[in-house]
C-alpha cells in the first residue's frame, strides 16, 4: 500500500505511535472529532520530534476503518471491544490498522511497538493481553510474512 521510504526515522515513528495512542485514547474517551483531536495534539511541543505525517495517517486510518478493525479483532478477544481497557483498545486498534493497511511496516515492529506503548501507558498486565491478541491477528492478516 505504502512504499517503504528511504531513511525512515524509527525513533520519530515510535514517538508518533506513542502520541497516536494518547490521541486515540482521547478520541475514544471524549467523543470529539478526530480532526479536533489531531489539531490539539499537533499544537503540543513534542510533536515536533515525532513523525507527524505517520501520526496523522495512523489516526485517520483508525477513524476511517474502526468498524473493520474491531471486526478483525473480535475473534481474538474475550469480550466486546468497548469493554476492553481504553489504553489496550487504542493499542489494539492502532496495531490492527498497521497490520492491515501499513504493509510497509514489518509485523514484528508493529507488535513490539504496541507492547511497549501498552507497558508505558496501560495496566500492569495489559501488554500480555495485547501481545496475545495481536499475535493471533498477525497470523491471520500477515500469515505469509509470519511464516517467512
N, C-alpha and C positions, 0 to 999 in steps of 0.2 A: 504494500500500500504506500508506504513512505520509503523512499530510498534512504540508505544509511549514509548520512552526510559525513564528509571527512572532518576530522578534528573535533569530534563532539567533546565538550567539556563535561566529563562524567560527574564531577563534583557539583557543577551547576545543575545538572539533571537531577541529582539526588536532592538538592535544595528545592528544586521545582516540585518534586514529588512530595517532600515534607510540607511545603506551602499548600500544595494542591489538596493534601489530606486535610489540613486545617480549614481550607476554604470549603471543601466538600462537607466537612463536619458542620461548618457554619450554615451552609446552604440547606442541609438536611434539618437542622435544628430551628432555623429562623423562618423558613418558607419564603425567604427573599428570592428575587430573580437571580439566576446565575450571573447575569450581566452586572448587577449591582454588587454581588459578592466579589467578582473579578476586579471591578473598579476599586472596591475598598482595599483589596489585597495589593493591587498594583501601586497604590499610594504608600504602602509600607516601605520603609527604608531598605530592609534587607532583600527586597525583591530584585534590587539591582544586581545582586550576586547570584541570582537564580536564572535559569533558562526560561525567560518569560514566555517565549513562543511555545515551549513544551508545556509549561504550566497551564496556559490558556487552552492548548489542544486537549490536555487531559480533562479539564473541567467541562469544556464544551462537548467533548466526546461522551463523557459520562452523562451529562444532561440529555444529549440527543439520543443516547442508546440505553437509558436507565432501565426501561422495561425489558429489553433484550438481555441486558447484563444480569438483572435479577432472575430472569428465567433460566439463564445459563448456570447460575449459582445454585438454583433451587434443588437439583438432585443431590448436592453435596453438603447441604446444610441441614441442621437438625431442628429448625424452627422457621417461622416466617421471616423473610428478610427484614421486615420492620421491627422484629423483636430482637435482632442482633444488636449488641452494643454499638452505639453510633460511630465510635472510632473504628471498630472492626468492620462495620458495614461500609464505611468510607474507604478503608484499605482494600476490602474485597472488591468493591465497585471499580476503584482505580485500577487495580491489578487485572480484573476481568476485562476492562476496556483495553488495557495494553496487550493482554494475551490475544484478544480477538482482533484488534484494529491496528496495533503497532508491531507488525511483524518484523520491523527493523530492529526491535529490541529483543535480545535473547530471553527465553522464558525464565532461565535461572536468575538473571538480573532482576526481572520483574518480581519473582517470588522473594528473593533476598531483600529487595528494597521494601516490599510490603511487610515482611517480618520485622525489619529494622524500624520502620515508622510505627508499627504497632507496639513494639517493645518500648519505644520512646514515649508514645502518647496514650497507649491503651492500658487495659487492666493487666494484672500480673501474668496470667497465662493466655491472654488473648492472642499472642503471636503463634502459639501452638495450634490454636483453632484455625487461624488464618492460613498457616502453613498447610495444614491437613486439607482444607477446602481447596486452596489454590493448586496443590499438588495434583489432586483429582481432576480439577478443571483443566490444568495444563495437559494432562494425559489425554483428555478428550479433544481439546482445541488445538494442541500443538503436538499431537501424537508422534508424527514423523520426526520432528525436531528432538523430542524427548528420547526416542529410541536411538538416535544417531550418536 
